Amino acid sequence: MTDVVKTSSASGAGRPSAVADVEQEVRRALAFRLGTTTRAELDSAVVSLRGRVGALVGHPPAGAEGMSGADRGFLLEVAHLLDNPPAPEALSHEVYSHVRALARVLRNLAAMNRAGSAGPTGSARPPLPVRPVPGRGVGR
């Protein structure tokens, strides 16, 4: 059985409902279990997640020279997932793996859009926080 994971009402406060819907769908897809999820549920999740990923990714930028290697790799992964849906005769575990990969990519795209970037471009994302290494740069 696949129940939707309930979240607190504060987690969706202040955000557009589309972003909250995406997060809820990602959580639902990641809550699937291989032994208890039917093939029909997996197939419908593939269609739904592919549509949402396609809508969020839009068109990749024409000039890739300004993109970092990580961004190019991410776009390549997105393109691969969208261009290669599971075949109708694919085994359930292959479809399950594809659903989880789509959900992970969708979560990353939603986080990028939530952070204010229009797509996977390296300059619009905030830098990762860096913790200082103890004992370095501090006068003893």
C-alpha positions in Angstrom: 0.0 0.0 0.0 1.3 3.5 -0.8 0.0 6.1 1.6 0.8 9.8 1.0 3.2 11.0 3.6 1.5 13.8 5.6 3.5 16.9 6.2 2.8 19.7 8.7 0.8 22.7 7.4 3.7 25.0 8.2 5.9 23.3 5.5 3.7 24.5 2.7 3.1 28.0 4.2 4.3 30.9 2.1 5.0 28.8 -1.0 3.0 28.6 -4.2 0.8 25.5 -4.3 2.5 24.3 -7.4 5.8 23.9 -5.5 4.0 22.2 -2.6 2.3 19.9 -5.1 5.6 18.9 -6.6 7.1 18.2 -3.2 4.1 16.1 -2.3 4.3 14.1 -5.5 8.1 13.5 -4.9 7.4 12.3 -1.4 4.6 10.0 -2.7 6.9 8.6 -5.4 9.8 8.1 -3.0 7.5 6.3 -0.5 6.7 3.6 -3.0 8.0 0.1 -1.9 8.9 -2.4 -4.5 7.0 -5.3 -3.0 3.8 -3.5 -2.2 3.4 -1.0 -5.1 1.4 -2.2 -8.2 2.8 -1.9 -11.7 -0.2 0.4 -12.6 0.8 2.8 -9.8 4.4 2.8 -11.0 3.3 3.4 -14.6 1.1 6.3 -13.6 3.9 7.8 -11.5 6.3 7.6 -14.5 3.8 9.6 -16.7 3.1 12.2 -14.0 6.7 12.7 -13.0 8.0 12.9 -16.6 5.4 15.6 -17.2 6.4 17.6 -14.2 10.2 17.3 -14.9 9.6 18.3 -18.5 7.6 21.4 -17.4 10.3 22.4 -14.9 13.3 21.9 -17.1 11.9 23.8 -20.0 14.4 24.3 -22.8 18.1 24.0 -21.9 20.2 27.0 -22.5 21.7 27.2 -26.0 25.2 28.2 -24.9 26.7 25.5 -22.7 30.0 27.3 -22.4 28.9 29.2 -19.3 27.7 26.1 -17.5 29.7 24.2 -14.9 30.4 20.6 -15.4 28.0 19.6 -12.7 25.2 21.5 -14.4 26.0 19.9 -17.8 26.0 16.5 -16.1 22.7 17.2 -14.4 21.1 18.3 -17.7 22.4 15.2 -19.4 20.8 13.0 -16.7 17.5 14.9 -17.1 17.6 14.4 -20.8 18.5 10.7 -20.5 15.6 10.1 -18.1 13.1 12.0 -20.3 14.3 10.4 -23.5 14.4 6.8 -22.2 11.1 5.9 -20.4 10.8 2.3 -19.3 9.4 0.0 -22.0 6.0 -1.6 -21.5 7.7 -5.0 -21.1 10.2 -3.7 -18.6 10.4 -5.5 -15.2 8.8 -3.8 -12.2 12.1 -3.1 -10.5 13.3 -1.3 -13.6 10.2 0.9 -13.6 10.6 1.4 -9.8 14.2 2.5 -10.3 13.2 4.9 -13.0 10.5 6.4 -10.8 12.9 7.0 -8.0 15.4 8.7 -10.4 12.7 10.9 -11.8 11.6 11.9 -8.3 15.2 12.8 -7.3 15.7 14.9 -10.4 12.3 16.6 -9.9 13.3 17.4 -6.3 16.5 19.0 -7.5 14.7 21.0 -10.1 12.1 22.2 -7.7 14.9 23.3 -5.2 16.6 25.2 -8.0 13.4 27.0 -9.0 12.6 27.7 -5.3 16.0 29.2 -4.8 15.2 31.7 -7.6 17.0 30.3 -10.6 15.1 29.7 -13.8 16.9 26.5 -14.5 20.1 24.6 -13.9 22.6 27.4 -14.4 25.6 27.7 -12.2 25.6 31.4 -11.5 22.1 31.7 -10.1 22.5 29.1 -7.4 23.8 30.2 -4.0 27.1 28.7 -3.0 27.2 25.8 -0.6 27.9 26.6 3.0 31.5 25.9 4.0 32.4 24.9 7.5 35.9 26.0 8.6 38.3 23.2 9.3 39.1 23.2 13.0 42.7 24.4 13.7 43.1 26.1 10.3 43.2 29.9 9.9 42.7 30.5 13.6 45.5 32.0 15.6 46.4 29.7 18.5 
